[in-house]
Amino acid sequence: MMTALYRTATSRGLDLLLLLPALLLVVTEHVLWAGSRAILRGVAGLGAVRATQLWLGLLPPHAAVPLFLVPELCSHGAGIWATVLLARGHVVTATLIAVLCKGVATLVLVWIYQACEPALLRVAWFARVHNTVLAARRWVLDRVMPWREAALRRLRATVARAGRTGQRFQHLRMRLAFGLACARPKV
C-alpha cells in the first residue's frame, strides 16, 4: 500500500518536473519550428535566393567551412553585444538583440549548411563531428520520445476540451497558415 502511494507520488512529481520542458519542446517543435520552416520555404522561392543557394552548393570544401562558420561568429558577437547591453541595464534591447540576431544567424547557418552539406561532409573532422552530433541527437530523442508523446497527447486533450478558447486558437492558426500560403511567391 505504502509502496504504491510512494510510486504514484513520485510519478506525479516527475510528471510535474518534466511537464514544462516537454511543453517547451512541443511548442518549439510545432509552433516556432513549423513557422520558421514556412518562412524559409517562402524565402527560398525567391530567384536570388535560389541562385545563391546553387552557387553555394558549388563551393569546394576549403571555401565552404569558413563560410559556414561566419553566421556562428555573428551569433557569438550578438551574444557578447547583448551581454554588454544587459550589464548596462538595457534588458529589453539585450533580449531583442539576442533573440533576433541569434535567430537570424541560426537560420542563415542552417541555410548555408543545407546548400553546402556535400562539401562540408568531405572535410574529415567536420564529418566526424557531424556524425557524433547526430548520434547524440538520436540518443536524446530516444530517451525523450515517451515524454514528448505524452505531452502531445495532453496538449491535444487540453485543446479538445478548451471549448471556445481552443476554437479561437485553432481559427488563428488557420488564418496564419492561409496568410503564409498566400504570401509565398508563385513559381
FIGU-178477 format. One line per 8 residues: for each residue x, y, z of C-alpha. Coordinates in nm, 4 decimals. Each point is the difference from the previous one (the first is absolute). Layout:
! residues N
X,Y,Z  ...
END
This chain:
! residues 187
0.0000,0.0000,0.0000  0.2706,0.2469,0.1015  0.2186,-0.0998,-0.2955  -0.2832,0.0642,-0.2482  -0.0682,0.3395,0.1582  0.3706,0.0859,-0.0125  0.0191,-0.1062,-0.3662  -0.3078,0.2081,-0.0876
0.1367,0.3068,0.1799  0.3399,-0.0445,-0.1607  -0.1538,-0.0479,-0.3434  -0.2150,0.3126,0.0353  0.2945,0.1983,0.1315  0.2100,-0.1099,-0.2935  -0.2865,0.0875,-0.2369  -0.0178,0.3489,0.1486
0.3754,0.0469,-0.0337  0.0039,-0.1181,-0.3595  -0.3203,0.1717,-0.1096  0.1549,0.3419,-0.0635  0.2988,-0.1292,-0.2027  -0.2306,-0.2314,-0.1966  -0.2450,0.2853,-0.0703  0.2886,0.2249,-0.1048
0.1183,-0.2722,-0.2371  -0.3479,-0.0395,-0.1475  -0.0509,0.3762,-0.0392  0.3448,0.0405,-0.1529  -0.0536,-0.2901,-0.2375  -0.3579,0.0648,-0.1067  -0.0228,0.3779,0.0110  0.3390,0.1663,-0.0326
0.1765,-0.2587,-0.2161  -0.3024,-0.0518,-0.2267  -0.0379,0.3768,-0.0409  0.3703,0.0419,-0.0733  -0.0118,-0.2760,-0.2593  -0.2981,0.1654,-0.1696  0.1838,0.3334,-0.0124  0.3152,-0.1671,-0.1343
-0.2000,-0.1787,-0.2703  -0.1480,0.3342,-0.1047  0.3385,0.1720,-0.0082  0.1614,-0.2966,-0.1779  -0.2424,0.0509,-0.2870  0.1538,0.3359,-0.0902  0.2213,-0.0096,-0.3106  0.3033,0.1692,0.1562
-0.0092,-0.2332,0.2974  -0.0222,-0.3088,-0.2230  0.2897,0.1228,-0.2146  0.2111,0.0675,0.3089  -0.0806,-0.3427,0.1395  0.1065,-0.1660,-0.3252  0.3237,0.2019,0.0034  0.0669,-0.1036,0.3605
-0.0503,-0.3636,-0.0967  0.2847,0.0285,-0.2509  0.2547,0.1229,0.2564  0.2959,-0.2253,0.0809  0.0453,-0.1227,0.3593  0.2803,0.2448,0.0846  -0.2348,0.2907,-0.0841  -0.3174,-0.1497,0.1508
0.1388,-0.0522,0.3532  0.0982,0.3645,0.0676  -0.3251,0.1189,-0.1576  -0.1919,-0.2400,0.2238  0.1708,0.1472,0.3088  -0.0814,0.3667,-0.0808  -0.3604,-0.0089,0.1329  0.1260,-0.1801,0.3118
0.2488,0.2810,0.0634  -0.2761,0.2576,-0.0544  -0.2168,-0.1869,0.2487  0.2751,0.0109,0.2614  0.0580,0.3696,-0.0731  -0.3708,0.0654,0.0551  0.0197,-0.1923,0.3284  0.2887,0.2173,0.1187
-0.1816,0.3147,-0.1113  -0.3157,-0.1108,0.1837  0.2038,-0.0736,0.3127  0.1508,0.3494,-0.0049  -0.3449,0.1543,-0.0473  -0.1366,-0.2121,0.2826  0.2837,0.1077,0.2291  -0.0869,0.3621,-0.0767
-0.3633,-0.0595,0.0938  -0.1562,-0.0184,-0.3454  -0.1933,-0.3215,0.0609  -0.2542,0.0287,-0.2825  0.2581,0.1040,-0.2598  0.2366,-0.2765,0.1113  -0.2777,-0.2558,-0.0268  -0.1017,0.1210,-0.3465
0.3614,-0.0035,-0.1207  0.0581,-0.3479,0.1382  -0.3204,-0.1478,-0.1399  -0.0017,0.1727,-0.3406  0.3708,-0.0103,-0.0823  0.0506,-0.3522,0.1270  -0.3214,-0.1129,-0.1704  0.0982,0.1492,-0.3361
0.3554,-0.1341,0.0353  -0.1378,-0.3469,0.0708  -0.2308,0.0129,-0.3037  0.2884,0.1137,-0.2229  0.2239,-0.2703,0.1480  -0.2595,-0.2698,-0.0769  -0.0495,0.1384,-0.3503  0.3755,-0.0007,-0.0706
0.0300,-0.3498,0.1465  -0.2774,-0.1318,-0.2241  0.1560,0.1599,-0.3075  0.3570,-0.1114,0.0786  -0.0640,-0.3339,0.1734  0.1800,-0.2229,-0.2546  0.3093,0.2228,0.0059  -0.0033,0.0298,0.3785
-0.0252,-0.3756,0.0478  0.3118,-0.0499,-0.2141  0.2008,0.1659,0.2799  0.1026,-0.2872,0.2303  -0.0241,0.1801,0.3354  -0.3337,0.1575,-0.0963  -0.1428,-0.3378,-0.1026  0.1110,-0.1542,0.3338
-0.1567,0.2829,0.2023  -0.3139,-0.0156,-0.2151  -0.0415,-0.3749,0.0536  0.0673,0.0318,0.3749  -0.2599,0.2761,0.0374  -0.2586,-0.1987,-0.1967  0.0660,-0.3098,0.2142  -0.0389,0.2072,0.3190
-0.3206,0.1531,-0.1368  -0.1440,-0.3449,-0.0764  0.0946,-0.1194,0.3506  -0.1710,0.2998,0.1660  -0.3101,-0.0284,-0.2194  -0.0301,-0.3702,0.0831  0.0056,0.0872,0.3711  -0.2434,0.2933,-0.0277
-0.2481,-0.1536,-0.2463  -0.2395,-0.1448,0.2635  -0.0193,0.3364,0.1781  -0.0434,0.1837,-0.3298  -0.2845,-0.2285,-0.1033  -0.1656,0.0374,0.3415  0.0279,0.3798,-0.0197  -0.1502,-0.0028,-0.3495
-0.2896,-0.2185,0.1177  -0.0638,0.2317,0.2956  0.0224,0.3075,-0.2212  -0.2459,-0.1452,-0.2516  -0.2370,-0.1001,0.2802  0.0235,0.3477,0.1527  -0.0699,0.1688,-0.3335  -0.2916,-0.2358,-0.0639
-0.1480,0.0841,0.3429  0.0760,0.3705,-0.0191  -0.3253,0.0803,-0.1755  -0.0200,0.3604,-0.1161  0.3648,0.0821,0.0767  0.1243,-0.3056,-0.1887  -0.2190,0.0898,-0.2963  0.1343,0.3564,-0.0033
0.3617,-0.1234,-0.0004  -0.0838,-0.2479,-0.2764  -0.1592,0.2815,-0.2017  0.3103,0.2196,0.0474  0.2297,-0.2862,-0.1054  -0.2083,-0.0568,-0.3146  0.0067,0.3715,-0.0894  0.3774,0.0124,0.0508
0.0516,-0.3121,-0.2140  -0.2235,0.1447,-0.2736  0.1833,0.3335,0.0124  0.3380,-0.1703,-0.0305  -0.1247,-0.2127,-0.2893  -0.1276,0.3084,-0.1824  0.3205,0.1940,0.0664  0.2214,-0.2615,-0.1683
0.1169,0.1015,-0.3454  -0.1530,-0.2020,-0.2786  0.2592,-0.1963,-0.1973
END
